[in-house]
Amino acid sequence: MSEDTFKTRDGCRLAYLDEGRGFPVLWQHGLGADRNQPAEVFPAMDGVRRITMECRGHGDSELGDVQAISIAQFTEDAVALLGHLGIERVAVGGISLGAALSLRLAALHPERAVALIQARPAWVDEQSPESLKIYRDVAELLAEYGSDEGAKRFETSSLLGEVEAVSPDNAASLRGFFKRDLTSTVALLSRIPTQGPGIAGADISRLNLPTLVIANGQDFVHSVETARTLGDLIPGSKFSLITSKTVSREQYVEEFRQALRDFIEPMRGRP
């Protein structure tokens, strides 16, 4: 396993993990997460090379210029990492934000992508989905009150109650934002949720590569409906509905890994 960093064209140092040998899979994390989130659900497989870049402001990566924080920039950073590693073609995928990044990469850089994985997508082709407003609310609390007081106010908010009623797991993730670095968290949560992948539905429907869409129920941010809408746009995509973490985290991880294994395994012999 290799853990290293590389510098982007504008001088931002980003961390990445490069593990295994064989068929390369760029497998990306969600908003506010790090390399550990996608690693948990990725199956152990011989003949597969898993690469995860920690996006700007995530994990051990620098934040860089706040004005550059965007799904578009994260996508270009991922393409730059592939160039840094000398990888021409790769299966691209990720969870939530990672799904949006990989969708954009597959649409705008089709020469790079041989397969696509959309796990718990929060976006289709729209900007600023209503389901992501809760992140902007957290950013406002952090910006106005700081981490400690912001967390106290969040605990008493009706917004948290709404989320917790649907998904305790989403609620736990939102609480975690109050424990992250304040500057990077405000920058990320105030910008990324207002954006989208930046590609039209017509561009998505022109994708021509094996695609897996993974969804789970009881998820306030990543609805099954969003996942199905996205899957319906992509010709020939495969849809997998797995157990929610709210029901059983163990089953969620096991079924997530199996869905990835079933999708990736036939591709392992490819260069």
C-alpha positions in Angstrom: 0.0 0.0 0.0 1.3 3.5 -0.9 0.2 6.6 0.9 1.6 9.7 -0.7 0.9 13.3 -1.9 1.1 15.2 -5.1 0.8 18.9 -6.0 -1.9 20.3 -8.3 -1.2 22.8 -11.0 -2.2 25.6 -8.6 0.1 24.3 -5.8 -2.4 22.5 -3.6 -0.9 19.4 -2.0 -3.3 16.5 -2.0 -3.0 13.1 -0.2 -3.9 9.8 -1.9 -3.9 6.1 -1.2 -2.8 3.6 -3.9 -3.4 0.0 -2.9 -3.1 -3.3 -4.7 -2.0 -4.2 -8.2 -4.1 -4.8 -11.3 -7.3 -3.3 -12.7 -7.4 0.3 -11.4 -10.4 1.7 -9.6 -10.6 5.3 -8.6 -12.9 5.1 -5.5 -13.8 8.4 -3.9 -15.2 9.5 -0.5 -18.2 11.7 0.4 -18.4 15.3 1.6 -16.5 15.8 4.9 -15.1 12.2 4.9 -11.6 10.8 4.2 -10.0 7.7 2.7 -11.4 5.5 5.5 -15.1 5.9 4.4 -14.7 4.3 0.9 -12.2 1.8 2.2 -14.7 0.3 4.7 -17.1 -0.8 1.9 -14.5 -1.8 -0.7 -14.0 -5.6 -1.0 -10.7 -7.3 -0.7 -9.9 -8.4 -4.2 -6.8 -9.8 -5.9 -6.0 -8.2 -9.2 -7.5 -4.8 -8.3 -5.7 -1.5 -7.7 -7.8 0.8 -5.5 -6.9 4.5 -5.6 -8.5 7.1 -3.4 -7.7 10.8 -3.5 -8.6 12.9 -0.5 -10.2 16.0 -2.0 -9.2 19.5 -1.1 -10.1 20.2 2.6 -10.5 16.5 3.4 -8.3 14.1 5.3 -4.6 15.0 4.9 -5.1 17.2 1.9 -4.6 20.9 1.9 -7.6 23.2 1.5 -5.9 25.6 -0.9 -7.8 28.5 -2.4 -11.3 28.5 -1.0 -12.6 29.9 -4.3 -11.4 26.8 -6.0 -13.5 24.5 -3.9 -15.9 22.8 -6.3 -17.0 19.5 -7.7 -15.4 20.6 -11.0 -12.1 21.3 -9.4 -12.1 18.1 -7.5 -12.7 16.3 -10.7 -9.8 17.9 -12.4 -7.7 17.1 -9.4 -8.6 13.5 -9.8 -7.7 13.5 -13.5 -4.4 15.1 -12.5 -3.8 12.3 -10.0 -4.3 9.7 -12.7 -1.8 11.5 -14.8 0.6 11.7 -11.9 0.3 7.9 -11.5 0.5 7.2 -15.2 -2.9 5.7 -15.4 -4.8 6.2 -18.7 -8.0 4.3 -18.1 -9.8 3.5 -14.9 -13.1 2.5 -13.3 -14.3 5.6 -11.6 -16.8 5.7 -8.7 -17.5 7.0 -5.2 -20.0 7.7 -2.5 -22.2 10.9 -2.6 -19.7 13.6 -3.4 -17.4 10.9 -4.8 -20.3 9.8 -7.0 -20.8 13.3 -8.4 -17.1 13.7 -9.0 -16.9 10.4 -10.9 -20.1 11.1 -12.9 -18.5 14.4 -14.1 -15.2 12.6 -14.9 -16.9 9.9 -16.9 -19.0 12.4 -18.9 -16.2 15.0 -19.6 -13.3 12.6 -19.9 -14.8 9.5 -21.5 -11.4 8.4 -22.7 -10.4 7.9 -19.0 -13.4 5.9 -17.7 -14.0 2.3 -18.5 -16.7 1.8 -15.9 -18.8 3.9 -13.4 -20.0 3.4 -9.9 -22.6 5.7 -8.4 -23.0 4.9 -4.7 -25.6 6.7 -2.7 -25.7 9.7 -5.2 -27.0 13.0 -3.8 -27.1 14.7 -7.3 -28.4 13.9 -10.7 -28.0 16.9 -13.0 -29.4 19.7 -10.8 -27.6 22.3 -8.7 -28.3 22.8 -5.0 -30.6 19.9 -4.3 -33.1 20.6 -1.5 -31.9 17.5 0.4 -28.4 19.1 0.8 -29.8 22.3 2.4 -29.0 20.8 5.8 -25.3 21.1 5.0 -25.6 24.8 4.3 -27.5 25.2 7.6 -24.6 23.6 9.4 -22.1 25.8 7.7 -24.1 28.9 8.8 -24.1 27.7 12.4 -20.4 27.1 12.3 -19.6 30.4 10.7 -21.7 32.4 13.1 -21.2 30.5 16.4 -18.1 28.3 16.0 -17.9 24.6 16.7 -19.0 24.3 20.4 -21.9 26.8 20.4 -22.9 25.8 16.9 -23.1 22.2 18.0 -25.3 23.1 20.9 -27.7 25.1 18.7 -27.8 22.3 16.2 -28.9 19.8 18.8 -31.9 21.8 19.6 -32.9 22.6 16.0 -36.0 21.2 14.3 -33.7 20.4 11.3 -31.8 17.8 13.2 -35.0 16.2 14.4 -36.2 15.9 10.8 -33.0 14.2 9.7 -32.8 11.9 12.7 -36.4 10.7 12.2 -35.4 9.4 8.8 -31.8 8.5 9.2 -29.8 8.4 12.5 -26.7 7.7 10.4 -27.1 11.0 8.5 -27.7 12.8 11.9 -24.4 11.3 13.2 -22.5 12.5 10.1 -23.9 16.0 10.5 -22.8 16.1 14.2 -19.4 15.1 13.0 -19.0 18.3 11.1 -18.8 20.2 14.4 -15.6 18.3 15.2 -13.8 19.0 12.0 -11.4 21.8 11.2 -13.6 24.9 11.3 -12.2 26.8 8.3 -12.2 23.8 5.9 -15.7 22.7 7.0 -17.3 26.1 6.5 -15.7 26.3 3.1 -16.8 22.9 2.0 -20.4 23.0 3.4 -21.1 26.5 2.2 -20.0 25.7 -1.4 -20.3 22.1 -2.4 -24.0 21.6 -1.5 -24.9 24.6 -3.7 -23.4 23.0 -6.7 -24.0 20.0 -9.0 -21.9 17.8 -11.2 -22.2 20.5 -13.9 -23.4 18.2 -16.6 -26.8 18.0 -18.3 -29.2 15.1 -18.2 -28.6 14.7 -21.9 -24.9 14.2 -21.3 -25.6 11.6 -18.7 -27.9 9.7 -21.0 -25.1 9.6 -23.6 -22.8 7.7 -21.3 -21.8 4.4 -22.8 -20.0 2.3 -20.2 -20.8 -0.3 -17.6 -22.5 1.4 -14.7 -23.5 0.3 -11.2 -25.9 2.5 -9.1 -26.1 1.6 -5.3 -28.7 3.0 -3.0 -30.1 2.3 0.5 -33.3 3.3 2.1 -33.8 5.4 5.3 -31.4 8.1 4.0 -32.3 11.8 4.3 -29.6 13.0 1.9 -29.2 10.2 -0.6 -32.7 9.0 -1.5 -33.5 5.9 -3.4 -35.5 8.1 -5.8 -32.4 10.1 -6.7 -30.5 6.9 -7.3 -33.2 5.4 -9.5 -33.6 8.7 -11.5 -29.9 8.7 -12.2 -29.8 5.0 -13.0 -32.7 5.4 -15.4 -30.8 8.1 -17.3 -27.7 5.9 -17.9 -28.3 3.2 -20.6 -27.9 -0.3 -19.3 -27.0 0.6 -15.8 -27.3 -1.9 -13.0 -29.2 -1.0 -9.8 -28.5 -2.4 -6.4 -30.6 -1.6 -3.3 -28.7 -2.5 -0.1 -29.6 -2.5 3.6 -29.5 0.8 5.3 -26.9 1.5 8.1 -30.0 2.4 10.2 -31.1 -1.2 10.0 -27.7 -2.9 10.3 -24.3 -1.4 9.7 -22.8 -4.9 9.3 -25.3 -5.9 6.6 -24.8 -2.5 4.9 -21.1 -3.1 4.6 -21.4 -6.7 3.6 -24.0 -6.0 0.9 -22.1 -2.9 -0.3 -18.9 -5.0 -0.7 -20.8 -7.8 -2.5 -22.4 -5.3 -5.0 -18.9 -3.9 -5.8 -17.3 -7.3 -6.0 -20.0 -8.6 -8.4 -19.5 -5.5 -10.6 -15.7 -5.3 -10.6 -14.8 -8.9 -10.7 -15.5 -9.5 -14.5 -13.2 -6.5 -15.3 -10.1 -7.6 -13.5 -8.4 -9.0 -16.6 -8.6 -5.7 -18.4 -5.4 -3.6 -18.8 
